[in-house]
Amino acid sequence: MVSPTAERWAKARTFHHSLYPAARIAAEREQSVSVCLPARECAETVGEIVSVLARLRETGAIDELLVVDAASEDGTAGVAERAGASVVQERELLPETGPVLGKGDAMWRALSVLSGELVVFLDADSEGFSEHFATGLLGPLVCEPGVAFVKAFYRRPFEHDGISLPEGGGRVNHLMARPALSVFYPELAAVRQPLAGEVAARRDLLERVPFATGYGVEIAMLIDVWRELGLEGIAQVDLDVHRNRHQPLSALTEMSETVLATIVRRLVSEGRLSMGDGIAVPSGGGSAGDVGHGRPSRLGSDWEGGEAGDVGAAVERPALATVLSR
């Protein structure tokens, strides 16, 4: 059930990528643009993506193109560099903060070297990539007054063993993230793809919010940005169809747990949920913005971080602005 507030927002702030062709972005933008692709073992897809984005750079729609590689063993870094991207290893960014703990951590660290006033994060494993993934996300930031944060949404076909379902992908999005937002954050219930990895935002906004380090990064960022801006500062863009590799069901269980844990920690920080003996969060409260160095949580294992057997420390990196100002 979508609230009237959410419905009004969706009508006013939902756009289609076709409104924002590359020529329009190049002509109307007044701020510098960085595009960043966090990548792990993406050699099969990253070259095509970078080639498309490099052409956007040549036509003036974007300025900077950076791939942040997670020590991929399949040659991702070399493929990306040959296709026209600058490449940096995630472990080389802010090494004083410790080991890199997943995609969200890589995104947070990337902000320390990205130069653009507008920042676009895209997935490096997308198949059949088109320039509209970047220009569509940039469109509301460039062309719609008051927008500071843009989420993608799309149809995700599910293909397995010769079977293709046009709407079968995005299972955690439909079964966990959207229902949870409807219950706990009804103002965000009309966000079509809260777990979409494709986002664009004003750099100063991204520097003011914490970053969850694993599967929770997208839902955490959405909630934190909403608390920072309100609905009017957020837009969503229809990118039509998005194809990428699907996670096995076992990984989706872990992902769902992490998404739920991320929401729980924000409810606790808001004083809307009390933690009983049946639920644990990191010591210190695990509030948004806490780095989270406390005990591991039964809710919220980090999919790429931690030691073998660690249930997950649910680490969140603090707002980068507070780190860079030290």
Contacts in CASP RR format, 6 or more apart in sequence:
PFRMAT RR
TARGET T0000
AUTHOR 0000-0000-0000
METHOD contacts of the structure
MODEL  1
MVSPTAERWAKARTFHHSLYPAARIAAEREQSVSVCLPARECAETVGEIV
SVLARLRETGAIDELLVVDAASEDGTAGVAERAGASVVQERELLPETGPV
LGKGDAMWRALSVLSGELVVFLDADSEGFSEHFATGLLGPLVCEPGVAFV
KAFYRRPFEHDGISLPEGGGRVNHLMARPALSVFYPELAAVRQPLAGEVA
ARRDLLERVPFATGYGVEIAMLIDVWRELGLEGIAQVDLDVHRNRHQPLS
ALTEMSETVLATIVRRLVSEGRLSMGDGIAVPSGGGSAGDVGHGRPSRLG
SDWEGGEAGDVGAAVERPALATVLSR
1 182 0 8 1.000
1 189 0 8 1.000
2 10 0 8 1.000
2 182 0 8 1.000
2 186 0 8 1.000
2 189 0 8 1.000
2 190 0 8 1.000
3 186 0 8 1.000
3 187 0 8 1.000
3 189 0 8 1.000
5 186 0 8 1.000
5 187 0 8 1.000
5 231 0 8 1.000
6 186 0 8 1.000
6 187 0 8 1.000
6 188 0 8 1.000
6 189 0 8 1.000
6 190 0 8 1.000
6 231 0 8 1.000
7 190 0 8 1.000
9 187 0 8 1.000
9 190 0 8 1.000
9 231 0 8 1.000
9 232 0 8 1.000
9 234 0 8 1.000
10 190 0 8 1.000
10 236 0 8 1.000
13 140 0 8 1.000
13 144 0 8 1.000
13 147 0 8 1.000
13 231 0 8 1.000
13 232 0 8 1.000
13 233 0 8 1.000
13 234 0 8 1.000
13 235 0 8 1.000
13 236 0 8 1.000
14 190 0 8 1.000
14 192 0 8 1.000
14 235 0 8 1.000
14 236 0 8 1.000
14 237 0 8 1.000
14 238 0 8 1.000
15 136 0 8 1.000
15 139 0 8 1.000
15 140 0 8 1.000
15 144 0 8 1.000
15 235 0 8 1.000
15 236 0 8 1.000
15 237 0 8 1.000
15 238 0 8 1.000
16 237 0 8 1.000
16 238 0 8 1.000
17 132 0 8 1.000
17 133 0 8 1.000
17 135 0 8 1.000
17 136 0 8 1.000
17 237 0 8 1.000
17 238 0 8 1.000
17 239 0 8 1.000
17 240 0 8 1.000
18 132 0 8 1.000
19 136 0 8 1.000
19 139 0 8 1.000
19 143 0 8 1.000
20 132 0 8 1.000
20 135 0 8 1.000
20 136 0 8 1.000
20 138 0 8 1.000
20 139 0 8 1.000
20 140 0 8 1.000
20 142 0 8 1.000
20 143 0 8 1.000
20 237 0 8 1.000
21 132 0 8 1.000
21 135 0 8 1.000
22 56 0 8 1.000
22 59 0 8 1.000
22 61 0 8 1.000
22 131 0 8 1.000
22 135 0 8 1.000
23 59 0 8 1.000
24 135 0 8 1.000
24 139 0 8 1.000
24 142 0 8 1.000
24 143 0 8 1.000
25 61 0 8 1.000
25 135 0 8 1.000
25 138 0 8 1.000
25 139 0 8 1.000
25 142 0 8 1.000
26 59 0 8 1.000
26 60 0 8 1.000
26 61 0 8 1.000
28 142 0 8 1.000
28 143 0 8 1.000
29 61 0 8 1.000
29 118 0 8 1.000
29 138 0 8 1.000
29 142 0 8 1.000
30 142 0 8 1.000
31 116 0 8 1.000
31 117 0 8 1.000
31 118 0 8 1.000
31 142 0 8 1.000
32 63 0 8 1.000
32 64 0 8 1.000
32 115 0 8 1.000
32 116 0 8 1.000
32 117 0 8 1.000
32 118 0 8 1.000
33 61 0 8 1.000
33 62 0 8 1.000
33 63 0 8 1.000
33 64 0 8 1.000
33 116 0 8 1.000
33 117 0 8 1.000
33 118 0 8 1.000
33 119 0 8 1.000
33 120 0 8 1.000
33 138 0 8 1.000
34 62 0 8 1.000
34 63 0 8 1.000
34 64 0 8 1.000
34 65 0 8 1.000
34 66 0 8 1.000
34 114 0 8 1.000
34 115 0 8 1.000
34 116 0 8 1.000
34 118 0 8 1.000
34 119 0 8 1.000
34 120 0 8 1.000
34 203 0 8 1.000
35 53 0 8 1.000
35 56 0 8 1.000
35 62 0 8 1.000
35 64 0 8 1.000
35 65 0 8 1.000
35 66 0 8 1.000
35 119 0 8 1.000
35 120 0 8 1.000
35 122 0 8 1.000
35 134 0 8 1.000
36 66 0 8 1.000
36 67 0 8 1.000
36 68 0 8 1.000
36 107 0 8 1.000
36 110 0 8 1.000
36 114 0 8 1.000
36 119 0 8 1.000
36 120 0 8 1.000
36 121 0 8 1.000
36 122 0 8 1.000
37 46 0 8 1.000
37 49 0 8 1.000
37 50 0 8 1.000
37 66 0 8 1.000
37 67 0 8 1.000
37 68 0 8 1.000
37 80 0 8 1.000
37 85 0 8 1.000
37 121 0 8 1.000
37 122 0 8 1.000
37 123 0 8 1.000
37 124 0 8 1.000
38 68 0 8 1.000
38 70 0 8 1.000
38 90 0 8 1.000
38 103 0 8 1.000
38 104 0 8 1.000
38 106 0 8 1.000
38 107 0 8 1.000
38 110 0 8 1.000
38 121 0 8 1.000
38 124 0 8 1.000
39 46 0 8 1.000
39 67 0 8 1.000
39 68 0 8 1.000
39 69 0 8 1.000
39 70 0 8 1.000
39 72 0 8 1.000
39 76 0 8 1.000
39 77 0 8 1.000
39 80 0 8 1.000
39 124 0 8 1.000
39 125 0 8 1.000
40 69 0 8 1.000
40 70 0 8 1.000
40 72 0 8 1.000
40 76 0 8 1.000
40 103 0 8 1.000
40 124 0 8 1.000
40 304 0 8 1.000
41 70 0 8 1.000
41 72 0 8 1.000
41 73 0 8 1.000
41 74 0 8 1.000
41 76 0 8 1.000
42 72 0 8 1.000
42 74 0 8 1.000
42 76 0 8 1.000
42 124 0 8 1.000
42 125 0 8 1.000
43 72 0 8 1.000
43 74 0 8 1.000
43 75 0 8 1.000
43 76 0 8 1.000
43 79 0 8 1.000
44 74 0 8 1.000
45 124 0 8 1.000
45 125 0 8 1.000
45 126 0 8 1.000
45 127 0 8 1.000
45 129 0 8 1.000
45 244 0 8 1.000
46 67 0 8 1.000
46 76 0 8 1.000
46 79 0 8 1.000
46 80 0 8 1.000
46 83 0 8 1.000
46 124 0 8 1.000
46 125 0 8 1.000
47 79 0 8 1.000
47 80 0 8 1.000
47 82 0 8 1.000
47 83 0 8 1.000
48 83 0 8 1.000
48 128 0 8 1.000
48 129 0 8 1.000
49 122 0 8 1.000
49 124 0 8 1.000
49 126 0 8 1.000
49 129 0 8 1.000
50 65 0 8 1.000
50 67 0 8 1.000
50 79 0 8 1.000
50 80 0 8 1.000
50 83 0 8 1.000
50 84 0 8 1.000
50 85 0 8 1.000
51 83 0 8 1.000
51 84 0 8 1.000
52 129 0 8 1.000
52 130 0 8 1.000
52 131 0 8 1.000
53 62 0 8 1.000
53 65 0 8 1.000
53 85 0 8 1.000
53 122 0 8 1.000
53 131 0 8 1.000
53 134 0 8 1.000
54 65 0 8 1.000
54 83 0 8 1.000
54 84 0 8 1.000
54 85 0 8 1.000
55 131 0 8 1.000
56 62 0 8 1.000
56 131 0 8 1.000
56 134 0 8 1.000
56 135 0 8 1.000
57 63 0 8 1.000
57 64 0 8 1.000
57 65 0 8 1.000
61 131 0 8 1.000
61 134 0 8 1.000
61 135 0 8 1.000
61 138 0 8 1.000
62 120 0 8 1.000
62 134 0 8 1.000
62 138 0 8 1.000
63 115 0 8 1.000
63 116 0 8 1.000
64 86 0 8 1.000
64 114 0 8 1.000
64 115 0 8 1.000
64 116 0 8 1.000
65 84 0 8 1.000
65 85 0 8 1.000
65 86 0 8 1.000
66 85 0 8 1.000
66 86 0 8 1.000
66 87 0 8 1.000
66 88 0 8 1.000
66 110 0 8 1.000
66 113 0 8 1.000
66 114 0 8 1.000
67 76 0 8 1.000
67 77 0 8 1.000
67 80 0 8 1.000
67 81 0 8 1.000
67 85 0 8 1.000
67 86 0 8 1.000
67 87 0 8 1.000
67 88 0 8 1.000
67 124 0 8 1.000
68 87 0 8 1.000
68 88 0 8 1.000
68 89 0 8 1.000
68 90 0 8 1.000
68 93 0 8 1.000
68 106 0 8 1.000
68 107 0 8 1.000
68 109 0 8 1.000
68 110 0 8 1.000
69 76 0 8 1.000
69 77 0 8 1.000
69 80 0 8 1.000
69 87 0 8 1.000
69 88 0 8 1.000
69 89 0 8 1.000
69 90 0 8 1.000
70 89 0 8 1.000
70 90 0 8 1.000
70 100 0 8 1.000
70 102 0 8 1.000
70 106 0 8 1.000
70 304 0 8 1.000
71 89 0 8 1.000
71 90 0 8 1.000
71 91 0 8 1.000
76 124 0 8 1.000
77 87 0 8 1.000
77 89 0 8 1.000
78 87 0 8 1.000
80 87 0 8 1.000
80 124 0 8 1.000
81 87 0 8 1.000
88 110 0 8 1.000
88 113 0 8 1.000
90 100 0 8 1.000
90 105 0 8 1.000
90 106 0 8 1.000
90 109 0 8 1.000
90 110 0 8 1.000
91 99 0 8 1.000
91 100 0 8 1.000
93 106 0 8 1.000
93 109 0 8 1.000
93 110 0 8 1.000
93 112 0 8 1.000
93 113 0 8 1.000
94 109 0 8 1.000
94 112 0 8 1.000
94 323 0 8 1.000
97 109 0 8 1.000
97 317 0 8 1.000
97 323 0 8 1.000
99 305 0 8 1.000
99 306 0 8 1.000
100 106 0 8 1.000
100 109 0 8 1.000
100 304 0 8 1.000
100 305 0 8 1.000
101 213 0 8 1.000
101 214 0 8 1.000
101 302 0 8 1.000
101 304 0 8 1.000
101 305 0 8 1.000
101 306 0 8 1.000
101 315 0 8 1.000
102 213 0 8 1.000
102 214 0 8 1.000
102 302 0 8 1.000
102 303 0 8 1.000
102 304 0 8 1.000
102 305 0 8 1.000
103 214 0 8 1.000
103 217 0 8 1.000
103 304 0 8 1.000
104 211 0 8 1.000
104 212 0 8 1.000
104 213 0 8 1.000
104 214 0 8 1.000
104 216 0 8 1.000
104 217 0 8 1.000
104 317 0 8 1.000
105 211 0 8 1.000
105 213 0 8 1.000
105 214 0 8 1.000
105 315 0 8 1.000
105 317 0 8 1.000
107 121 0 8 1.000
107 211 0 8 1.000
107 217 0 8 1.000
108 211 0 8 1.000
108 213 0 8 1.000
108 317 0 8 1.000
108 320 0 8 1.000
111 119 0 8 1.000
111 203 0 8 1.000
111 206 0 8 1.000
111 207 0 8 1.000
111 320 0 8 1.000
112 320 0 8 1.000
112 324 0 8 1.000
114 203 0 8 1.000
116 203 0 8 1.000
117 202 0 8 1.000
117 203 0 8 1.000
117 204 0 8 1.000
118 138 0 8 1.000
118 141 0 8 1.000
118 142 0 8 1.000
118 200 0 8 1.000
118 201 0 8 1.000
118 202 0 8 1.000
118 203 0 8 1.000
119 200 0 8 1.000
119 201 0 8 1.000
119 202 0 8 1.000
119 203 0 8 1.000
119 206 0 8 1.000
120 134 0 8 1.000
120 137 0 8 1.000
120 138 0 8 1.000
120 198 0 8 1.000
120 199 0 8 1.000
120 200 0 8 1.000
121 197 0 8 1.000
121 198 0 8 1.000
121 199 0 8 1.000
121 200 0 8 1.000
122 133 0 8 1.000
122 134 0 8 1.000
122 137 0 8 1.000
122 197 0 8 1.000
122 198 0 8 1.000
123 197 0 8 1.000
123 198 0 8 1.000
123 244 0 8 1.000
125 244 0 8 1.000
125 245 0 8 1.000
126 133 0 8 1.000
126 242 0 8 1.000
126 243 0 8 1.000
126 244 0 8 1.000
127 243 0 8 1.000
127 244 0 8 1.000
128 243 0 8 1.000
132 239 0 8 1.000
132 240 0 8 1.000
133 152 0 8 1.000
133 198 0 8 1.000
133 239 0 8 1.000
133 242 0 8 1.000
136 150 0 8 1.000
136 237 0 8 1.000
136 239 0 8 1.000
137 150 0 8 1.000
137 152 0 8 1.000
137 198 0 8 1.000
137 199 0 8 1.000
137 200 0 8 1.000
137 237 0 8 1.000
137 239 0 8 1.000
138 150 0 8 1.000
138 200 0 8 1.000
139 150 0 8 1.000
139 237 0 8 1.000
140 147 0 8 1.000
140 150 0 8 1.000
140 235 0 8 1.000
140 237 0 8 1.000
141 147 0 8 1.000
141 148 0 8 1.000
141 150 0 8 1.000
141 200 0 8 1.000
141 201 0 8 1.000
141 202 0 8 1.000
144 235 0 8 1.000
146 232 0 8 1.000
146 233 0 8 1.000
147 233 0 8 1.000
147 234 0 8 1.000
147 235 0 8 1.000
148 201 0 8 1.000
148 202 0 8 1.000
148 205 0 8 1.000
148 225 0 8 1.000
148 229 0 8 1.000
148 233 0 8 1.000
148 234 0 8 1.000
149 199 0 8 1.000
149 200 0 8 1.000
149 201 0 8 1.000
149 202 0 8 1.000
149 205 0 8 1.000
149 225 0 8 1.000
149 229 0 8 1.000
149 233 0 8 1.000
149 234 0 8 1.000
149 235 0 8 1.000
150 199 0 8 1.000
150 200 0 8 1.000
150 201 0 8 1.000
150 234 0 8 1.000
150 235 0 8 1.000
150 236 0 8 1.000
150 237 0 8 1.000
151 191 0 8 1.000
151 192 0 8 1.000
151 193 0 8 1.000
151 194 0 8 1.000
151 196 0 8 1.000
151 198 0 8 1.000
151 199 0 8 1.000
151 222 0 8 1.000
151 234 0 8 1.000
151 235 0 8 1.000
151 236 0 8 1.000
151 237 0 8 1.000
152 193 0 8 1.000
152 196 0 8 1.000
152 197 0 8 1.000
152 198 0 8 1.000
152 199 0 8 1.000
152 236 0 8 1.000
152 237 0 8 1.000
152 239 0 8 1.000
152 242 0 8 1.000
153 191 0 8 1.000
153 192 0 8 1.000
153 193 0 8 1.000
153 196 0 8 1.000
153 236 0 8 1.000
153 237 0 8 1.000
153 238 0 8 1.000
153 239 0 8 1.000
154 193 0 8 1.000
154 196 0 8 1.000
154 238 0 8 1.000
154 239 0 8 1.000
154 240 0 8 1.000
154 241 0 8 1.000
154 242 0 8 1.000
155 166 0 8 1.000
155 167 0 8 1.000
155 240 0 8 1.000
155 241 0 8 1.000
155 242 0 8 1.000
156 167 0 8 1.000
156 168 0 8 1.000
156 169 0 8 1.000
156 170 0 8 1.000
156 241 0 8 1.000
156 242 0 8 1.000
156 243 0 8 1.000
156 244 0 8 1.000
157 164 0 8 1.000
157 165 0 8 1.000
157 166 0 8 1.000
157 167 0 8 1.000
157 168 0 8 1.000
157 169 0 8 1.000
157 241 0 8 1.000
157 243 0 8 1.000
158 164 0 8 1.000
158 165 0 8 1.000
158 167 0 8 1.000
158 168 0 8 1.000
158 169 0 8 1.000
158 170 0 8 1.000
158 246 0 8 1.000
159 165 0 8 1.000
159 246 0 8 1.000
160 246 0 8 1.000
169 246 0 8 1.000
170 195 0 8 1.000
171 252 0 8 1.000
172 195 0 8 1.000
172 252 0 8 1.000
172 255 0 8 1.000
172 256 0 8 1.000
172 259 0 8 1.000
173 193 0 8 1.000
173 194 0 8 1.000
173 195 0 8 1.000
173 196 0 8 1.000
175 256 0 8 1.000
176 256 0 8 1.000
176 259 0 8 1.000
176 260 0 8 1.000
177 194 0 8 1.000
177 195 0 8 1.000
177 219 0 8 1.000
177 259 0 8 1.000
178 189 0 8 1.000
178 191 0 8 1.000
178 194 0 8 1.000
180 259 0 8 1.000
180 260 0 8 1.000
180 263 0 8 1.000
181 188 0 8 1.000
181 189 0 8 1.000
181 191 0 8 1.000
181 194 0 8 1.000
181 219 0 8 1.000
181 263 0 8 1.000
182 189 0 8 1.000
184 263 0 8 1.000
184 267 0 8 1.000
184 272 0 8 1.000
185 223 0 8 1.000
185 226 0 8 1.000
185 263 0 8 1.000
187 226 0 8 1.000
187 230 0 8 1.000
187 231 0 8 1.000
188 194 0 8 1.000
188 222 0 8 1.000
188 223 0 8 1.000
188 226 0 8 1.000
188 231 0 8 1.000
191 222 0 8 1.000
191 234 0 8 1.000
191 236 0 8 1.000
192 236 0 8 1.000
192 238 0 8 1.000
193 236 0 8 1.000
194 218 0 8 1.000
194 219 0 8 1.000
194 222 0 8 1.000
195 218 0 8 1.000
195 219 0 8 1.000
195 259 0 8 1.000
196 218 0 8 1.000
197 218 0 8 1.000
198 239 0 8 1.000
198 242 0 8 1.000
199 218 0 8 1.000
199 221 0 8 1.000
201 225 0 8 1.000
205 225 0 8 1.000
205 228 0 8 1.000
205 229 0 8 1.000
206 320 0 8 1.000
207 319 0 8 1.000
207 320 0 8 1.000
207 321 0 8 1.000
207 324 0 8 1.000
208 228 0 8 1.000
208 319 0 8 1.000
208 321 0 8 1.000
209 221 0 8 1.000
209 224 0 8 1.000
209 225 0 8 1.000
209 228 0 8 1.000
209 319 0 8 1.000
210 220 0 8 1.000
210 224 0 8 1.000
210 288 0 8 1.000
210 289 0 8 1.000
210 290 0 8 1.000
210 316 0 8 1.000
210 317 0 8 1.000
210 318 0 8 1.000
210 319 0 8 1.000
211 217 0 8 1.000
211 220 0 8 1.000
211 221 0 8 1.000
211 316 0 8 1.000
211 317 0 8 1.000
211 320 0 8 1.000
212 219 0 8 1.000
212 220 0 8 1.000
212 221 0 8 1.000
212 262 0 8 1.000
212 314 0 8 1.000
212 316 0 8 1.000
213 302 0 8 1.000
213 305 0 8 1.000
213 315 0 8 1.000
213 316 0 8 1.000
213 317 0 8 1.000
214 258 0 8 1.000
214 302 0 8 1.000
214 303 0 8 1.000
214 304 0 8 1.000
214 305 0 8 1.000
215 254 0 8 1.000
215 255 0 8 1.000
215 258 0 8 1.000
215 259 0 8 1.000
215 302 0 8 1.000
215 303 0 8 1.000
216 258 0 8 1.000
216 259 0 8 1.000
216 261 0 8 1.000
216 262 0 8 1.000
219 259 0 8 1.000
219 262 0 8 1.000
219 263 0 8 1.000
220 262 0 8 1.000
220 266 0 8 1.000
220 288 0 8 1.000
220 316 0 8 1.000
222 234 0 8 1.000
223 263 0 8 1.000
223 266 0 8 1.000
223 288 0 8 1.000
224 266 0 8 1.000
224 288 0 8 1.000
225 234 0 8 1.000
226 234 0 8 1.000
227 288 0 8 1.000
247 255 0 8 1.000
251 303 0 8 1.000
254 301 0 8 1.000
254 303 0 8 1.000
255 303 0 8 1.000
257 299 0 8 1.000
257 300 0 8 1.000
257 301 0 8 1.000
258 300 0 8 1.000
258 301 0 8 1.000
258 302 0 8 1.000
258 303 0 8 1.000
258 314 0 8 1.000
260 299 0 8 1.000
260 300 0 8 1.000
261 281 0 8 1.000
261 297 0 8 1.000
261 299 0 8 1.000
261 300 0 8 1.000
261 314 0 8 1.000
262 300 0 8 1.000
262 314 0 8 1.000
264 273 0 8 1.000
264 279 0 8 1.000
264 281 0 8 1.000
264 299 0 8 1.000
265 281 0 8 1.000
265 285 0 8 1.000
265 286 0 8 1.000
265 287 0 8 1.000
265 288 0 8 1.000
265 314 0 8 1.000
265 316 0 8 1.000
266 287 0 8 1.000
266 288 0 8 1.000
267 273 0 8 1.000
268 274 0 8 1.000
268 275 0 8 1.000
268 281 0 8 1.000
268 285 0 8 1.000
268 286 0 8 1.000
268 287 0 8 1.000
269 285 0 8 1.000
269 286 0 8 1.000
269 287 0 8 1.000
269 288 0 8 1.000
275 281 0 8 1.000
278 298 0 8 1.000
279 298 0 8 1.000
279 299 0 8 1.000
280 295 0 8 1.000
280 297 0 8 1.000
280 298 0 8 1.000
280 299 0 8 1.000
281 297 0 8 1.000
281 299 0 8 1.000
281 314 0 8 1.000
282 290 0 8 1.000
282 292 0 8 1.000
282 293 0 8 1.000
282 294 0 8 1.000
282 295 0 8 1.000
282 296 0 8 1.000
282 297 0 8 1.000
282 313 0 8 1.000
282 314 0 8 1.000
283 294 0 8 1.000
283 295 0 8 1.000
284 290 0 8 1.000
284 292 0 8 1.000
284 294 0 8 1.000
286 292 0 8 1.000
286 314 0 8 1.000
286 316 0 8 1.000
288 316 0 8 1.000
289 316 0 8 1.000
289 318 0 8 1.000
289 319 0 8 1.000
290 316 0 8 1.000
290 318 0 8 1.000
291 315 0 8 1.000
291 316 0 8 1.000
291 317 0 8 1.000
291 318 0 8 1.000
292 313 0 8 1.000
292 314 0 8 1.000
292 315 0 8 1.000
292 316 0 8 1.000
293 313 0 8 1.000
293 315 0 8 1.000
294 313 0 8 1.000
295 313 0 8 1.000
296 310 0 8 1.000
296 311 0 8 1.000
296 312 0 8 1.000
296 313 0 8 1.000
296 314 0 8 1.000
297 311 0 8 1.000
297 312 0 8 1.000
297 313 0 8 1.000
297 314 0 8 1.000
298 311 0 8 1.000
299 314 0 8 1.000
300 311 0 8 1.000
300 312 0 8 1.000
300 314 0 8 1.000
301 310 0 8 1.000
301 311 0 8 1.000
301 312 0 8 1.000
301 314 0 8 1.000
302 312 0 8 1.000
302 313 0 8 1.000
302 314 0 8 1.000
302 315 0 8 1.000
305 312 0 8 1.000
306 312 0 8 1.000
306 313 0 8 1.000
317 323 0 8 1.000
END
